[in-house]
């Protein structure tokens, strides 16, 4: 298949059509994302765009395995009461709405920096509804900030959100350099601070909706069933040890995660059944499919052509190019998973940095933040969907505050990344 049409090979066109089909299916249908990505992998393999070793390489990808193993760690934290204890003791009784926002968003962001965003938000939804009523605040005024906090907290570490792992893994495979687990921490914390202040400043854009009563009381009395004891401290220590050993580069993150998961089981912080039940297999399928799509975009030259197209429009200014790619990535991630967006935009951003002749690391950090900056649609993040029903929201409620948030965080992202990671030409 050497024929070229409008500058693209047949394989490149198959890849483009497949990507557009994935986008459209996820946006306009209710088909399960894991099935969509499995279908995409099949198409790329059957049509010869990718060899079997590439099409299904996501299942053996280090970042995908790390995510799977971390589900075991989360199971231990849940079963021993670490997360319920944090929920109960960190929220308190703030006297103003602004203080309530801070008391809510900071601990949620802190947890999401190391744990699954979906798990954290799922634990907080019911409690936040009851907490809001005690404070005399409509739950809809707090549930969107809850979801936003989980997303912004996740970008603060490599383990906080899957796209960070995907991007860092692809970066290592391209350059041979391993990112530190805390590489995105300073830019992430800055964007988190800007995000919290922005939510407070734009609080009038948050709607006051009538929230349904489903499961609120049950959830509030749950996060009480688990008793805090020795295993609570033990599982917390295991998690801290995993993060510290990885951050200090004593051993790679995957080894740390496997040891932590094994420790949770050996110390009986959770049973094997509980650990297996905690694994979200559909998410792992999406991750694996994202890797395959990213490879196809890169191997067929689509990424390079898109990068050159952006360069031809934006010129040779690296800051302008970085901002342009991040803006497009932020738009796309409103409609598909941030993991898929990270895999798809990695080769584009990398090729853009390469053609400009700059070290790619700052561009990768900026991309990590961009693909997780989904604020304007409820389908942009699983955590948004978790709060959508309990908050009584309408689809447009997210856009009112989300569109300004997207632009604010984009500006904060480019500013802090260029400040912390000076753009350095490759010698």
Number of C-alpha atoms within 10 A of each C-alpha: 8 8 9 12 10 6 11 17 17 17 24 22 18 19 28 18 12 20 19 12 14 18 17 13 16 19 15 9 9 8 11 12 20 18 14 19 26 18 15 22 26 18 17 22 19 13 13 14 24 23 13 14 11 17 26 19 16 24 17 11 16 17 27 23 18 19 25 20 23 25 22 28 29 25 26 33 25 24 21 25 24 23 22 22 17 14 20 14 8 13 20 12 13 14 9 10 17 16 13 20 22 20 16 23 25 20 19 30 27 18 21 27 25 22 25 22 27 19 19 22 26 16 19 23 25 25 22 23 26 18 20 19 11 11 15 10 17 19 27 26 21 27 29 26 25 26 29 29 27 31 31 31 29 33 33 30 24 28 25 26 28 27 29 30 25 27 26 26 20 25 20 13 11 11 10 10 12 14 18 17 24 18 16 24 19 15 25 27 19 18 26 26 16 17 22 20 15 16 21 19 11 14 17 12 16 21 21 17 16 13 17 13 12 11 11 18 13 11 19 19 11 14 21 13 9 16 14 14 11 10 21 21 15 19 28 18 13 22 24 14 16 22 21 14 17 20 19 12 15 11 12 15 23 19 16 24 28 19 17 25 25 15 20 27 19 12 14 15 25 24 17 15 9 16 22 15 13 19 18 12 13 14 18 19 19 23 28 28 30 27 30 30 28 23 24 28 27 21 17 21 18 22 25 21 18 19 24 18 13 20 22 11 12 17 13 15 10 21 15 16 23 23 21 18 25 26 19 13 26 27 21 20 25 23 21 22 25 30 26 26 26 31 25 24 27 28 26 24 28 24 20 28 25 16 14 19 15 18 18 21 22 22 27 25 24 26 30 34 31 29 29 29 31 32 30 26 20 25 21 24 25 17 24 26 15 18 25 22 14 22 24 17 21 13 12 12 21 23 17 18 21 23 15 15 22 22 15 15 24 21 15 19 26 23 17 18 24 18 12 12 15 12 18 13 13 11 6
